[in-house]
Amino acid sequence: MKKLVITAFILTSLSTMAQNVMSPKLLWELGRVSALGISKDGKNIVYKVTTPSVAENKSHSKLYSIPVNGGTATEITDSKSILADKNISPNGKYTVYDEAVKIEKINGSDLYPALSKSGAQVYDGLNYRHWDTWNNGSYNHVFYKENKDGAAGIDIMAGENYDSPQKPFGGDEDYIWSPDSQSILYVSKKKAGTAYAISTNTDIYQYDLASKKTSNKTEGNMGYDTAPQFSPEGHLSWLQMKRDGYESDKNDIIVEVNGIKVNLTAQWDGTVDSFMWSKDSKNIFFIAPIDGTKQLFVVNFTRNTKMIPRVKQITDGLFDVNHIVGFTENTVIVTRSDMNHAEEIFAYHLKEKSWKQITNVNTKTYDNLALSKTEKRYVTTTDGRKMLVWVILPPHFDPSKKYPTLLYCQGGPQSALTQFYSFRWNFQLMAANGYIVVAPNRRGMPGHGVAWNEEISKDWGGQVMQDYLSAIDDVAKESYVDSKRLGCVGASFGGYSVFYLAGIHQNRFKTFIAHDGVFNTQSMFGTTEEVFFSNWDFGGAYWEKNNAAAQKAYTTFNPMNYVDQWTSPILIFQGGKDYRVPIGQGQEAFQAAQLRGIKSRLVYFPEENHWVLQPQNAQVWQSEFFKWLKETL
């Protein structure tokens, strides 16, 4: 009898554990894995795990080393002795690094020393603020110094009001040594003020240590040139976009062969995220979006510039390959995620075509959760195209029941909607709260051919809005969808989509949630910091009266012009330090809703930018998100 009682208790406990689902608290207790590289001896992978602390409102990181074939992870205190340092020249004589250098006098106290308490800032051009930071006259510069005591650093960009690494997200990947240690190559957009704000023309520059002269390696290409790498044999390669002002142009891999620039991916209908050379210099492995996922590809390299390179997809499945870490024999080490699992390190065996999970930072947590189910669905759009739609079903999904359903609108607008794992827009968490999530790969997303990706520019309120409605209408026909309880949520361009759909949805949606969304395209053009983005996607400025595309962006495609059709409740999140989609966008939308008598709420984060990064603010965000849905859906 006692044995039966114990057995029953164990079974009950296991059943209870299986009922656990993701929660906002648990989501922010997960470890966030960042792979740093493979050790110099090739035996171990070094990685970092960052864990947020809601109580302390900050995050803590630890370093680990684990065998490349898997096994027990060991905590380490420093990775410098284990990993090769790319910033040390190949001959070991120098180190390259970057520092901020004060170049311009911006502050009132700098311009007028007698007025030391002045808080004024004076600008003669745009780029006066970027992402979440005001320009204080300092610029990132690349330095190098000899590896001996007391050696002084040499600024290879001395006196220039340009940045390298690039702001706001560039790091030391923006500069590298040449194989012969005689020069430094670095990425910079050598434009200032207003010219900087309207251009994407970064170039790769080469500084010669002996002559102290700088040359432009990518002169003549007007778009982004980024991510310089040398092959093991010494061939310079980089990523390139062709058109100035178009931040989401096709990204290709370029290799310089005997002075000739060869585009290895020109004939391939896709866009590259990142790449890494094989050890033998015969192949380049790269990551790219494809059909709603991010996968590993390879392109062959040959010195024969007349041969057409072959691009081959290596991996496939309902997951994202996020980063290439390095190579061991017949194996590629990468990081991988899916909509139910945060990023971990995996090994993919190229010959056996098999996967092995190397790290298990969050495995125990997920093993104790009932997971959501992700389904791939293809919907016919109003113009007769086939569109991939992700449908995420709640844990313990019962098709005989009816579920409230959310249309998720992705940002970008040209950001891939793949098997990503977000710590804010987390589909697993939405599903765990009892919602079906409909996430369409609508017009404007990479991974479905270059043409599909480009069709959103200058057409924000056009076909893409019909794509959204086609997706939700198709899924809403299912017996398990409560068609009277549909919501619409999204951020950035997704927030624009929410504001726009709120005026044209014809009573489909019962509630809306927008985060840092574009509400008024005209004031957006007048206040956003990267003007090249609005110039390209809107087609020009609002004062260009003879520009039909631009005028359509500021009239027909302007969400504010449909506020008179708003009827459903709307929740608006806004970051105070968001200079990409500035605070006025959220304020205008909230004020319009309030003055029209529509149930609405503004959740304002004064210290957050386009994202929500602080742990306690993230908990507030999640709490308000789900509270609103309970109130209105």
HUSUL-V504965 format. One record per residue. PHI is phi in degrees with one decimal (* if undefined). NEAR is the number of other ideal C-beta (glycine too) atoms within 8 Angstrom. D_CENTER is the distance of its C-alpha to the mean C-alpha in Angstrom with 2 decimals. Layout:
# HUSUL-V504965
PHI,NEAR,D_CENTER
PHI,NEAR,D_CENTER
This chain:
# HUSUL-V504965
*,4,57.67
-61.4,5,55.67
-64.5,6,53.70
-64.8,7,52.87
-63.4,8,51.67
-63.4,8,49.37
-61.7,8,48.01
-62.9,8,47.43
-63.5,8,45.62
-63.1,8,43.30
-63.5,8,42.54
-64.4,8,41.94
-63.7,8,39.59
-63.2,8,37.57
-64.2,8,37.48
-64.5,8,36.29
-60.7,8,33.53
-68.1,8,32.38
-83.2,8,32.19
-62.8,8,29.58
-130.9,8,26.24
-63.1,9,22.93
-130.7,8,23.29
-57.7,11,21.24
-63.7,8,23.24
-65.8,9,22.75
-57.0,12,18.98
-92.2,12,18.90
-104.6,8,21.45
-68.8,12,19.45
-79.9,9,18.86
-106.6,11,15.39
-90.9,14,15.89
-127.9,8,14.77
-80.0,12,16.83
-99.3,9,18.48
146.7,10,20.69
-99.7,13,24.06
-60.7,12,27.20
-58.3,6,29.53
-86.8,5,32.08
76.8,7,29.66
-95.7,6,30.69
-134.9,11,27.87
-105.5,17,24.13
-103.6,15,23.05
-146.1,14,20.21
-117.8,10,19.28
-119.4,12,19.19
-107.9,10,18.06
-123.5,12,19.72
-71.4,11,19.61
-118.4,10,23.06
-66.1,10,23.51
-60.5,4,27.09
-89.5,6,26.29
58.5,8,23.09
-156.3,8,21.40
-114.4,8,20.03
-124.5,7,22.03
-122.1,8,21.18
-131.8,8,23.47
-102.0,13,23.71
-137.6,13,25.02
-127.9,12,26.56
-141.4,15,27.18
-57.1,9,29.16
-62.6,14,27.31
-95.2,8,29.25
94.8,9,28.44
137.8,6,30.76
-90.0,5,31.03
-80.7,8,28.44
-120.7,7,29.97
-72.9,7,28.72
-124.2,10,28.98
-98.4,4,29.19
-152.9,7,28.01
-102.5,9,26.17
-61.7,6,27.67
-80.4,4,30.75
-96.4,11,29.01
-96.0,11,26.20
-67.7,5,26.93
-97.3,7,25.96
-65.3,7,24.48
-83.9,8,25.42
-90.8,9,29.08
-59.7,11,30.76
-53.7,7,32.04
-84.9,6,35.58
77.0,6,34.75
-86.6,7,36.21
-128.7,13,33.27
-127.8,10,30.00
-103.6,11,27.23
-157.4,11,25.14
-132.5,10,23.75
-145.5,8,25.04
-79.8,7,24.85
-126.1,10,27.99
-76.1,6,29.68
-114.2,9,30.54
-114.9,6,31.21
-90.6,6,33.26
-112.6,10,31.31
-74.6,13,32.75
-57.1,11,36.13
-68.2,10,37.52
-78.2,9,36.73
-76.1,7,38.33
-130.8,8,41.25
-53.4,6,42.06
-70.5,4,44.83
-104.1,8,42.38
-67.1,6,40.58
-97.5,5,39.42
-67.8,9,37.81
-104.2,6,34.23
-68.0,6,34.02
-132.3,10,31.34
-121.9,8,32.38
-128.6,9,30.24
-108.7,4,31.48
-163.1,11,28.29
-73.1,11,24.77
62.5,12,21.84
-79.0,8,23.70
-152.1,8,20.53
-148.2,10,16.84
60.4,10,13.86
-142.1,9,16.09
-134.7,8,18.87
-82.3,6,22.08
-69.9,11,23.38
-106.3,7,26.34
92.0,10,27.52
-98.4,9,25.87
-133.6,11,23.89
-72.3,14,22.30
-124.1,14,24.83
-92.4,15,25.30
-123.1,12,28.49
-142.6,13,30.50
-151.3,11,33.60
-72.3,6,36.22
-84.9,9,36.04
-146.3,5,39.25
-57.7,3,40.29
80.7,4,40.32
-67.8,8,38.52
-88.1,5,37.04
-78.7,9,33.60
-111.5,7,33.58
-83.1,9,31.09
-82.0,13,30.43
-120.1,12,29.03
-50.1,6,31.91
83.3,4,32.39
-86.0,9,29.33
-96.2,6,27.23
-128.3,11,24.08
-110.5,10,21.16
-157.0,16,20.29
-64.3,13,17.88
-69.9,13,15.93
-92.2,10,14.93
-96.5,7,12.89
-114.3,5,10.67
-69.0,12,13.13
-132.8,6,15.20
-73.4,9,18.19
-69.0,7,16.54
-82.1,12,17.52
-144.2,13,21.17
-145.6,10,23.42
-88.5,14,27.15
-73.9,11,29.18
-58.5,7,31.02
-90.5,6,34.29
65.5,10,33.11
-95.7,7,34.53
-151.3,10,31.45
-119.9,14,27.93
-108.7,14,25.16
-146.6,14,22.39
-97.9,16,19.72
-155.5,13,20.58
-100.2,12,20.65
-85.1,7,24.34
-137.5,9,24.64
-129.5,8,25.46
60.0,11,25.60
-64.1,9,25.44
-60.0,9,25.08
-65.8,12,21.86
-69.9,13,20.41
-106.6,10,21.25
-129.1,11,20.19
-114.3,12,17.44
-80.6,11,20.20
-82.7,11,19.21
-132.1,14,21.75
-105.5,14,22.64
-105.8,14,25.77
-120.2,11,28.38
-103.1,13,30.60
-90.5,11,33.92
-65.0,10,35.33
-73.6,5,38.93
-88.0,5,39.07
61.2,7,36.36
-103.6,6,35.32
-116.8,8,31.85
-121.8,7,31.19
-95.7,8,28.35
-77.2,12,27.38
-121.6,10,25.39
-57.4,6,27.66
103.9,4,27.97
-88.7,10,24.44
-95.2,7,23.14
-99.6,13,19.36
-68.2,12,16.72
-122.5,14,18.21
-143.0,12,16.04
53.4,9,15.99
-66.2,12,19.80
-145.4,11,21.45
-102.4,11,25.10
-71.1,11,26.36
-55.5,8,28.91
-86.5,5,31.54
103.2,7,30.29
-86.6,11,28.65
-74.9,11,25.97
-138.8,14,22.78
-164.7,13,19.52
-99.7,14,16.82
-141.0,15,18.03
-111.1,14,17.43
-85.9,8,20.82
-98.9,8,20.77
-70.3,9,20.65
90.3,10,18.70
-109.3,12,16.50
-73.3,11,12.92
-114.2,7,12.16
-62.7,11,15.39
-56.2,9,16.15
-101.5,10,15.05
-114.6,13,18.16
-94.1,15,19.60
-111.5,12,22.58
-127.4,13,25.38
-91.3,12,28.34
-122.4,9,31.58
50.6,6,34.80
83.9,4,33.44
-101.1,7,32.13
-90.0,6,28.44
-109.4,9,27.68
-91.7,9,24.72
-75.5,13,24.33
-117.1,13,22.04
-60.3,6,23.68
-88.8,6,25.47
-95.6,7,22.64
-87.4,4,21.07
-163.2,14,17.40
-136.0,12,14.55
-90.4,13,13.60
-85.7,9,10.34
-158.3,10,12.46
-150.3,14,16.17
-153.3,11,19.13
-74.2,12,22.87
-71.8,10,25.36
-63.6,6,28.08
-93.3,6,30.70
66.7,10,28.80
-89.0,6,29.57
-141.1,10,26.13
-118.1,14,22.48
-92.3,13,20.13
-145.6,16,16.65
-110.6,14,13.72
-152.3,13,13.04
-73.3,13,12.40
-153.6,10,15.88
50.1,6,17.44
80.7,13,14.82
-139.7,14,13.85
-118.8,14,12.49
-126.3,12,15.65
-92.1,14,17.46
-122.6,12,19.53
-140.8,11,22.22
-129.8,15,23.97
-79.0,8,27.37
-122.7,12,28.44
-139.1,6,31.98
-72.1,5,33.81
-75.4,5,35.46
-70.8,8,33.53
-90.6,3,35.32
-79.3,6,33.99
-85.7,4,31.19
-64.2,11,28.42
-109.9,6,27.67
-97.4,12,24.19
-132.7,7,24.31
-79.5,9,21.97
-97.9,11,22.68
-108.4,8,21.09
-158.6,5,21.00
155.1,5,20.64
-86.1,7,18.88
-159.2,9,16.12
-111.4,11,12.96
-89.8,13,13.60
-99.4,10,10.63
-144.4,9,12.46
-91.5,14,15.96
-92.2,11,18.06
164.6,10,21.36
-131.3,9,24.53
-122.3,11,27.80
-62.0,3,30.69
63.7,7,29.61
-133.8,11,26.41
-109.2,12,22.72
-95.1,16,20.96
-138.0,14,17.34
-107.8,13,15.12
-143.3,13,14.86
-145.6,13,13.95
-150.4,11,15.01
-67.6,12,15.30
-109.9,9,18.18
-141.5,9,17.19
-69.5,11,14.73
-60.4,9,13.95
-134.9,16,17.26
-93.7,16,18.78
-129.3,12,20.67
-115.0,15,23.14
-114.5,14,23.68
-85.4,11,27.23
-67.8,9,27.43
-84.0,5,31.09
-82.1,6,31.32
54.4,6,27.98
-126.2,6,27.53
-107.5,8,24.95
-138.1,10,25.69
-79.8,10,23.67
-93.0,13,24.13
-101.1,12,22.81
-136.6,7,23.60
-60.4,9,22.23
-117.2,11,21.85
-60.4,9,24.15
-61.5,7,27.09
-62.3,10,25.20
-68.5,10,24.03
-62.8,6,27.52
-95.9,8,28.99
-113.2,10,26.88
-82.0,8,27.58
-96.3,8,24.40
-74.8,13,23.20
-114.3,7,23.76
-106.2,14,21.27
-119.4,8,23.00
-93.3,10,22.19
-138.2,10,24.04
-117.1,8,24.73
-116.3,11,25.82
-83.5,8,27.82
-81.2,12,26.58
-67.8,7,29.14
-104.6,6,29.23
81.1,5,29.93
-95.0,7,26.64
-95.9,7,25.31
-121.2,14,21.97
-72.6,12,20.20
-130.5,15,19.89
-80.8,17,18.75
-121.9,13,21.37
-107.2,15,20.97
-102.5,10,24.43
-63.9,12,25.57
-57.1,10,27.11
58.2,6,30.83
-56.6,9,30.29
-121.6,6,33.71
-64.1,6,34.01
-83.1,4,37.26
-98.1,6,35.54
-112.1,6,33.66
-120.3,12,30.21
-63.6,12,28.42
-133.5,16,25.36
-111.2,14,22.06
-85.8,14,20.40
-96.0,12,16.62
-107.6,14,15.13
-76.1,13,11.48
-84.6,11,9.81
126.2,10,8.78
-76.5,12,11.52
-100.9,9,10.53
-100.6,8,7.44
-68.8,9,8.89
-103.8,11,10.45
-119.5,10,11.29
-83.8,13,12.71
-81.1,8,9.77
-126.9,13,11.12
-94.4,7,10.03
-95.3,10,12.42
-124.6,9,12.82
-85.4,6,12.49
-100.1,11,14.24
-66.5,15,16.30
-59.7,13,18.60
-69.6,12,19.57
-61.0,11,20.19
-65.1,15,22.31
-63.2,12,24.08
-89.4,9,25.23
93.9,7,26.96
-109.5,13,24.72
-79.8,15,23.97
-115.0,13,20.48
-110.3,14,20.27
-125.2,12,16.86
-81.4,15,17.59
-85.8,12,15.87
-67.7,11,17.41
-50.1,10,17.98
103.6,13,15.15
-102.9,16,12.91
-69.6,11,12.81
108.6,15,14.78
-132.0,9,17.99
97.5,7,19.27
-62.7,9,18.66
-61.5,6,21.04
-59.7,11,19.34
-63.1,16,16.02
-85.5,8,18.08
-70.6,11,20.27
-87.2,12,18.35
-60.9,9,18.82
66.4,9,21.92
-142.1,11,22.27
-56.1,15,20.10
-99.2,10,23.02
-96.1,8,24.53
-59.4,11,24.01
-60.1,16,20.58
-67.4,12,22.44
-68.6,11,25.02
-60.8,14,22.48
-56.6,14,21.41
-67.8,11,25.12
-62.0,14,26.03
-65.1,15,23.66
-69.5,14,24.94
-65.2,9,28.50
-66.5,10,28.52
-69.9,14,27.37
-65.3,11,29.58
-73.8,6,32.59
-67.3,6,32.31
-65.3,5,35.03
-87.8,11,32.71
-97.4,13,30.70
-82.7,9,32.33
-67.0,6,32.03
-91.8,5,33.40
-130.9,9,30.51
-105.5,16,27.35
-120.4,17,24.50
-134.5,17,21.54
-136.7,13,18.33
174.0,17,14.96
-130.0,11,12.79
62.7,15,12.24
-61.1,14,13.41
-63.1,16,14.03
-67.7,19,16.19
-55.5,14,17.90
-60.2,15,18.59
-60.8,17,20.16
-61.2,15,22.31
-71.3,14,23.36
-64.3,15,24.19
-59.0,16,26.13
-99.6,13,28.57
-130.3,9,28.99
-77.2,11,28.58
54.2,4,32.37
66.9,5,32.50
-70.5,9,30.12
-103.5,13,28.03
-89.5,10,29.64
-156.3,14,26.86
-135.3,14,23.57
-137.1,16,20.70
-123.4,18,18.42
-117.4,12,15.88
43.8,15,15.47
-96.4,20,16.47
-80.8,13,18.30
-102.9,14,21.95
-130.7,12,23.93
-62.3,15,22.73
-70.7,9,25.55
-72.3,10,24.86
-61.1,14,21.11
-60.4,13,22.21
-80.8,7,24.57
-131.5,7,22.32
-68.2,13,18.68
-86.4,11,18.17
-93.2,10,16.45
-64.8,12,19.37
-57.2,14,18.53
-64.6,9,15.94
-65.7,12,18.72
-56.1,12,21.28
-75.4,11,19.67
-76.2,12,18.53
-89.9,14,21.64
92.4,11,23.90
144.5,8,25.33
-91.4,8,26.80
-69.3,10,28.65
-87.5,4,31.90
-82.9,9,32.03
-64.8,5,34.58
-94.8,4,35.29
-97.1,10,31.67
-62.3,6,31.56
-63.3,10,27.82
-65.7,13,27.08
-61.4,11,29.82
-66.5,11,28.49
-62.5,15,25.06
-95.1,12,26.95
-123.8,8,29.50
-58.2,7,29.01
-98.1,12,25.21
-98.5,12,25.37
-54.3,16,24.94
-61.4,11,27.45
-78.5,8,30.14
-119.2,11,30.10
-61.0,11,30.48
-64.4,6,34.11
-99.0,8,33.01
-68.8,13,30.99
-136.3,5,32.81
-95.1,12,30.45
-58.1,12,29.25
-143.4,16,25.89
-104.9,14,23.84
-124.7,16,21.73
-99.4,15,19.28
-149.6,16,18.80
-91.8,14,17.62
-71.6,10,20.29
-106.0,9,18.22
-87.4,14,15.76
-99.8,11,16.79
-75.9,12,14.23
-120.5,12,15.89
-64.8,10,18.94
-53.3,9,21.14
-59.8,9,23.71
-63.6,17,21.70
-67.8,16,21.90
-63.1,10,25.43
-60.9,12,26.68
-66.1,16,25.53
-65.1,12,27.07
-63.4,8,30.21
-62.6,12,30.68
-63.3,13,30.42
-63.9,9,32.79
-69.5,6,35.31
-89.9,9,35.40
78.4,4,36.20
-91.0,11,33.19
-55.9,6,32.16
-153.8,11,29.02
-147.0,8,27.36
-111.0,9,25.19
-109.9,11,23.24
-107.8,7,22.56
-114.8,13,20.71
-58.1,6,22.26
-101.3,7,20.34
-99.0,13,16.76
-96.7,11,14.30
-68.5,10,11.73
-114.8,7,10.88
-123.0,11,13.70
-107.8,7,13.95
-78.7,10,17.71
-53.7,13,19.14
-70.6,8,21.98
-63.4,12,20.06
-63.3,15,17.77
-67.6,12,21.09
-62.3,10,22.40
-57.3,13,19.43
-63.3,12,20.00
-62.7,9,23.72
-69.4,12,23.77
-59.8,11,21.56
-76.8,10,23.96
-62.7,8,27.01
-63.6,13,26.42
-64.0,15,26.17
-66.3,7,29.39
-70.6,7,31.10
-116.7,11,30.30
-124.1,9,29.59
